[in-house]
């Protein structure tokens, strides 16, 4: 268990921390969602994960660009 003295699990000592480079709430509002099937890109909507969106052209699940 971390004790606030830098002796916690490996990787927790970085000021940004976390598995995804420190952005613990997700990738943020900037960027696009892309369809892995047809390549259609749509602007990412804050608070809506790309994987919850469906492609407007082919209906497949979107992914973060």
C-alpha positions in Angstrom: 0.0 0.0 0.0 1.3 3.5 -0.8 2.3 5.5 2.3 2.8 8.8 0.6 6.6 8.4 0.7 7.1 7.0 -2.8 7.2 3.3 -1.7 3.9 2.4 -3.3 3.4 0.0 -6.3 5.7 0.6 -9.2 4.4 3.4 -11.5 2.5 5.3 -8.9 5.4 7.7 -8.3 4.9 9.7 -11.5 3.1 13.0 -11.0 0.6 12.0 -13.8 0.1 8.4 -12.6 -2.6 6.1 -14.0 -2.6 3.5 -16.7 -3.6 5.9 -19.5 -0.9 8.6 -18.9 -2.7 10.3 -16.0 -6.0 11.2 -17.6 -8.1 9.2 -15.2 -11.5 10.4 -16.5 -10.8 9.1 -20.1 -9.2 10.7 -23.1 -11.1 14.0 -22.9 -13.2 16.0 -25.3 -10.6 16.6 -27.9 -10.3 14.1 -30.8 -12.4 11.9 -32.9 -14.1 8.6 -32.8 -13.4 6.4 -35.8 -15.2 3.4 -37.2 -13.0 0.3 -37.5 -15.2 -1.0 -40.3 -15.5 1.8 -42.8 -13.2 4.5 -41.4 -15.8 7.2 -40.8 -14.7 9.8 -38.3 -17.0 11.8 -36.0 -16.0 14.4 -33.4 -15.8 12.9 -29.9 -18.5 14.0 -27.5 -17.4 14.8 -24.0 -18.9 12.3 -21.5 -19.8 9.7 -24.2 -17.3 6.9 -24.7 -16.6 6.2 -28.4 -17.3 2.5 -27.9 -20.9 3.5 -26.8 -21.4 5.3 -30.2 -22.5 3.6 -33.4 -21.2 4.5 -36.8 -23.7 6.7 -38.7 -22.8 4.9 -42.0 -22.5 1.2 -41.2 -23.8 0.9 -37.6 -20.6 -0.7 -36.1 -19.2 0.3 -32.8 -16.8 3.3 -32.9 -13.4 3.4 -31.3 -11.2 6.2 -30.1 -8.8 7.5 -32.8 
